[in-house]
Structure formats: structure tokens, C-alpha cells
Amino acid sequence: MIVARVPPTPTPTDAVLRALADPHRRQILRLVRDTEVPAGQIAAGFAMTQQAVSQHIGVLKQAGLLTERRDGPRRLYSLREEALEPVRDLLAEFWPDALRRLKRTVEAANPRTVKE
């Protein structure tokens, strides 16, 4: 008997992780991290068509990582840092255990000697 597996329903965290998986999108986030940046200025920083950059911006907006503000004919983008919180929380689930393992490994490799 063949059992079909139903994929889990994607979560906002899944969308953010998928958006972050592309290096171009990570670079866009770096560009808008500290200030609003017009779409044209973002596109100027890449060796791809403006349409391709727009598609990357669309993925970032859909994942909730970018805000868009219109200023006349210009579109200004900025990072929504709070959209990264679920990813931080996810990584935090694994991080403390990894640090404990690292500490045990370092301590085992470098035992302390008691000086009197």
C-alpha cells in the first residue's frame, strides 16, 4: 500500500527561511537594514535586470521581511526586523545545546589544572 504524505502547512517562519536562502535577497536585506532605499538604488547594486530584482523584492515582501512606502513615484523599502524573530526563536532552540556541547568538548580537550 502506498501512503501519500501530506506536506506540513507552510508557516511564516518557512517563508522567511526560503526568502533568506537566496544570496541576492540577503544582499537586498543588507542594503535596507539601516535605512529606506529606493527600488532603483537597490537594482543598481546588482548585475541583473530590474525585473529580476523586483521579483526578489516581492519574495522578501511576501515573507514579511520588507516594508514598502511610496513617496510620489518612488518606492522605498526597509527591513522589518521583527519578521526575523521566528527564525531567531527557531535557532535559539538549537543554540544553547550546541554551546553546552562545545563547552564540554573544549573543557575535555583542555583540562584545567589547579594551581596552589
Secondary structure per residue as TSV (DSSP state, phi and psi in degrees):
chain	resnum	aa	ss	phi	psi
A	1	M	-	360.0	133.5
A	2	I	-	-96.5	128.0
A	3	V	-	-107.9	122.8
A	4	A	-	-82.9	129.5
A	5	R	-	-92.1	130.6
A	6	V	-	-91.2	122.8
A	7	P	-	-65.9	148.1
A	8	P	-	-63.6	152.3
A	9	T	-	-66.7	127.5
A	10	P	-	-61.0	143.7
A	11	T	-	-109.3	168.0
A	12	P	H	-57.2	-34.5
A	13	T	H	-62.8	-40.0
A	14	D	H	-60.5	-43.3
A	15	A	H	-63.1	-41.3
A	16	V	H	-65.2	-44.4
A	17	L	H	-63.0	-40.7
A	18	R	H	-63.9	-40.9
A	19	A	H	-64.3	-39.7
A	20	L	H	-73.6	-14.7
A	21	A	T	-68.0	-22.9
A	22	D	S	-93.2	128.5
A	23	P	H	-63.7	-31.5
A	24	H	H	-65.7	-40.7
A	25	R	H	-68.2	-37.2
A	26	R	H	-63.4	-37.4
A	27	Q	H	-67.0	-38.8
A	28	I	H	-60.0	-44.0
A	29	L	H	-62.3	-36.7
A	30	R	H	-63.9	-38.1
A	31	L	H	-66.2	-34.6
A	32	V	H	-103.0	7.9
A	33	R	S	-58.2	-42.9
A	34	D	S	-108.1	-10.5
A	35	T	S	-158.4	163.1
A	36	E	-	-72.5	138.4
A	37	V	E	-130.8	132.9
A	38	P	E	-68.1	149.7
A	39	A	H	-55.0	-42.1
A	40	G	H	-61.6	-38.0
A	41	Q	H	-69.0	-37.1
A	42	I	H	-62.5	-49.6
A	43	A	H	-60.9	-34.6
A	44	A	H	-63.7	-21.1
A	45	G	T	-85.9	5.8
A	46	F	S	-129.6	147.4
A	47	A	S	-93.1	58.8
A	48	M	S	-148.8	169.4
A	49	T	-	-67.9	157.1
A	50	Q	H	-62.7	-33.2
A	51	Q	H	-63.9	-40.8
A	52	A	H	-64.5	-41.8
A	53	V	H	-63.2	-41.2
A	54	S	H	-60.4	-38.4
A	55	Q	H	-64.9	-41.3
A	56	H	H	-63.2	-42.6
A	57	I	H	-61.4	-40.3
A	58	G	H	-60.4	-41.9
A	59	V	H	-63.5	-42.2
A	60	L	H	-65.6	-39.7
A	61	K	H	-65.7	-44.3
A	62	Q	H	-62.4	-34.0
A	63	A	T	-78.2	-6.5
A	64	G	T	84.9	11.1
A	65	L	-	-85.6	-19.6
A	66	L	E	-122.9	146.1
A	67	T	E	-108.0	150.6
A	68	E	E	-122.5	131.7
A	69	R	E	-127.9	132.0
A	70	R	E	-92.4	134.8
A	71	D	E	-129.5	89.0
A	72	G	T	65.1	-128.8
A	73	P	T	-81.2	-10.1
A	74	R	E	-87.6	149.8
A	75	R	E	-113.4	123.9
A	76	L	E	-109.0	134.5
A	77	Y	E	-118.2	145.1
A	78	S	E	-145.5	159.1
A	79	L	E	-75.5	137.4
A	80	R	-	-100.6	90.0
A	81	E	G	-57.6	-33.2
A	82	E	G	-63.3	-20.9
A	83	A	G	-68.7	-19.0
A	84	L	G	-84.1	-12.7
A	85	E	H	-55.7	-47.1
A	86	P	H	-60.2	-33.3
A	87	V	H	-71.5	-41.6
A	88	R	H	-59.1	-44.2
A	89	D	H	-62.3	-42.2
A	90	L	H	-61.4	-47.0
A	91	L	H	-66.9	-32.6
A	92	A	H	-64.9	-26.8
A	93	E	H	-61.0	-33.1
A	94	F	H	-97.2	-28.2
A	95	W	H	-62.7	-50.3
A	96	P	H	-57.5	-40.9
A	97	D	H	-64.6	-39.5
A	98	A	H	-63.9	-39.3
A	99	L	H	-67.5	-38.2
A	100	R	H	-63.5	-42.5
A	101	R	H	-63.9	-41.9
A	102	L	H	-61.7	-44.4
A	103	K	H	-59.3	-45.9
A	104	R	H	-62.0	-41.4
A	105	T	H	-64.8	-45.6
A	106	V	H	-64.6	-43.5
A	107	E	H	-65.8	-36.8
A	108	A	H	-67.8	-35.9
A	109	A	H	-78.5	-23.0
A	110	N	S	-131.6	70.9
A	111	P	-	-63.7	140.9
A	112	R	-	-79.4	141.9
A	113	T	-	-106.2	139.2
A	114	V	-	-85.1	122.1
A	115	K	-	-95.8	136.1
A	116	E	-	-110.4	360.0
